[in-house]
Amino acid sequence: MVAAEIKKISTILTDDLELRKAVETCGLKPVGTVGVIINAYKTGLIGDAKTLDKVLNSLFDHSSLYISGIFKEFILEKVKEFE
């Protein structure tokens, strides 16, 4: 985080909950895997909702990152707000 402050980087990529808390304490913005995917959808890198759904399902099914089914449903509902 010190390097981020020196380099004037305001966003830190991490899925680690404790690090996310520390990043916020330093006034930086933590973004996790799901945030990166949603941003890719919002900016058009992931072209449509069907592709986004495939990407999210792949993340939930094949990643070592634990994400609950409830969180997955929350994400899919939030994504509908962008359509």
C-alpha positions in Angstrom: 0.0 0.0 0.0 3.0 2.3 0.6 4.0 1.8 -3.0 0.5 2.6 -4.1 0.6 5.9 -2.2 4.0 6.7 -3.6 2.9 5.9 -7.2 -0.4 7.8 -6.7 -2.4 4.6 -7.4 -5.9 4.9 -5.9 -7.2 1.4 -6.6 -5.9 -1.9 -5.2 -6.9 -5.2 -6.7 -7.6 -7.8 -4.0 -10.1 -10.4 -2.9 -8.6 -10.7 0.6 -11.1 -9.3 3.1 -8.5 -8.2 5.6 -6.4 -6.4 3.0 -9.6 -4.8 1.6 -10.2 -3.3 5.1 -6.6 -2.1 5.4 -6.8 -0.6 1.9 -10.0 1.3 2.8 -8.4 2.5 6.1 -5.6 4.1 4.0 -8.2 5.9 1.9 -7.6 3.7 -1.2 -10.3 1.8 -3.1 -10.2 -2.0 -3.0 -11.6 -3.8 -6.1 -12.0 -7.6 -6.2 -12.4 -10.1 -9.0 -16.2 -9.5 -9.2 -15.6 -5.8 -9.4 -13.2 -6.2 -12.3 -15.8 -8.3 -14.1 -18.6 -5.9 -13.5 -16.5 -3.0 -14.7 -15.6 -4.9 -17.8 -19.3 -5.3 -18.5 -20.1 -1.7 -17.8 -17.4 -0.5 -20.2 -18.3 -2.9 -22.9 -15.3 -5.3 -22.7 -17.9 -8.0 -21.9 -20.4 -7.3 -24.6 -23.7 -8.7 -23.4 -25.5 -10.1 -20.4 -25.3 -13.6 -21.6 -21.5 -13.5 -21.8 -21.4 -11.8 -18.4 -23.5 -14.7 -17.0 -21.1 -17.2 -18.5 -18.1 -15.4 -17.0 -19.7 -15.2 -13.6 -20.8 -18.8 -13.6 -17.3 -19.9 -14.6 -15.9 -17.8 -11.7 -18.3 -19.4 -9.2 -17.9 -22.9 -10.6 -14.1 -23.1 -11.2 -12.4 -20.6 -9.0 -10.8 -21.2 -5.6 -12.4 -17.9 -4.6 -15.3 -18.7 -2.3 -18.4 -16.7 -3.3 -21.8 -17.7 -1.9 -24.9 -18.4 -4.0 -26.6 -15.4 -2.3 -23.7 -13.1 -3.3 -23.9 -14.5 -6.9 -27.7 -13.6 -7.0 -26.9 -10.2 -5.6 -24.4 -9.6 -8.3 -26.7 -10.7 -11.1 -29.4 -8.4 -9.7 -27.0 -5.4 -9.6 -25.9 -6.1 -13.2 -29.5 -5.8 -14.3 -29.4 -2.2 -13.2 -26.8 -1.5 -16.0 -29.0 -2.8 -18.8 
